[in-house]
Every structure is written in structure tokens, then in C-alpha cells.
Amino acid sequence: MVSPDVIRTVIGVIGNAISLVLFLSPVPTFCRIWKNKSVEQFSVVPYIATLLNCMMWVLYGLPIVHPHSILVITINGAGMLIEISYILLFLLYSQGRTRLQVFLMFVASIISVAVIATLVIMLAHTHERRSMIVGIICVVLCIIMYASPLSVMKMVIQTKSVEYMPLFLSLAAFFNGVCWTTYALIRFDPYIIIPNGLGVALASAQLLLYAIYYKSTQRQMAARRNKEEMGLAEVVVIKDSANKVGAMGVSNGR
């Protein structure tokens, strides 16, 4: 009979894979930013929140804090590198005040984790106490990470468009939350269960918004394309008219 620890390990590995998909799901968004050389209306907040969350979970999984948590370290370490790449692209293609805000949030996140790690290791002298302190912080940050798209969800409701709420990100967040909640239930870990359970609920809400506003989004995008095509057609007509007038002027001059 397969032991619960083996099952938990297998689910943890699956969770690593799904979490990696979650971290990589914004790639189409950043390809768009790279192509257009602009961050448009995309927000950096979800990526800052995710970076801060990853750094804290790496701290939580360290043997000096919470032993036997290698699967927590591996995926969150990878997540750190991926999120830093996204934030650097935001810095590259944002301008003025927005760029300064992104930079300050980035630096503040790194300094905050460094201060917390130093204080926990110096002042808490048992694994249980360190796990509790860092775990509580991780729960709070996870809730912030999962709640960070709420501002985007508000914009979706106001504009009746899901254009700026990537579907891949919502799907990956949903399956990621389900997997890690299951992982934590096998060997009860409230610090993992609470934020990931909330993540499932919020991701479900995002998917519901997609179902509600998908057709509206398609209509808006089609109308915008038609308007652009009509504008281009008007420019062509004006240029043709100008060319004809010019040709007539040359002919009369002769």
C-alpha cells in the first residue's frame, strides 16, 4: 500500500509543475509588452506580490526554518527568477513615475525579506517558532498575491472586458491552488491550506468573469479593429484625392 508521504511527494511534484505553469503563464502578456515596447494598462502589482511571496516561501522551506520542505524551495526559487525577469521588463518599458514606482516596490520587497530573515534566525531559536512566524507571514503574503488581481477584476466589471486579465494566469492559479491545498491536507499544514484555499476561490471568481464577459470583450475588440480599418481607409482615400489634385495641377501647368 502506498504511504501518505509518497502520495504527498507525488502531489508536491505535480504542484511544482503546475506552479511553474502559473509562473510562466504571463509570458504571452510580456511578449505583447516586448512587441509594443509599452506596458499599456497592465499592472506590475501581481508580479511584485508574487515575487515577495516566492522569497518568503523559500525562507519558510529552508532547513533552518522548516526542515524537509525541498519541494517548497525548488518551485519558489524558480518563481523568484521568473518574476524578477518580468519586473525587469516592466522597468525597461515603463516610463517616468511608473518606472520609479516599480523600482521602489522591487527594492522594498528584497529589503523586507532580508530584514525578516535576519530577525527570525537571530530571535527565534526553534524550528517550530521560526516556522510559525514565517508561516504566518507567508499566509498574509499569499492572500495579498491571490487578491492582487482584484483591482483588475474591478476594471473587468467596469469595462465589461477581460482583455487585460490573462486567461492563462487565472487557469494556472486555479489548478495551482487545488494541488497545493491537497498537498497540505495530507500532512496538515495550515500555512499552506489557508492561502491556497483562498486562491482557489479567487481564481474561480476570475474564471466566472471570463465566462460572463468573454463575448463582450470580443465585440469590443472587433469594433476597435473596424474603427482602425475605417480610419486607415479614410487616410488612403485622402491620399488618393491629394495625388489626383496634384496630377491635375501638373497637367494644367503644362
Secondary structure, DSSP 4 states (H G I P E B T S, - for coil): ---HHHHHHHHHHHHHHHHHHHHHTTHHHHHHHHHHTS-TT--SHHHHHHHHHHHHHHHHHSTTTSSS-HHHHHHHHHHHHHHHHHHHHHHHH--HHHHHHHHHHHHHHHHHHHHHHHHHHHH--SHHHHHHHHHHHHHHHHHHHHHTTHHHHHHHHHHT--TTS-HHHHHHHHHHHHHHHHHHHHTT-HHHHHHHHHHHHHHHHHHHHHHHHHHHHHHHHHHHHHHHHHHHHHHHHHHHHHHHHHHHHHHHH-
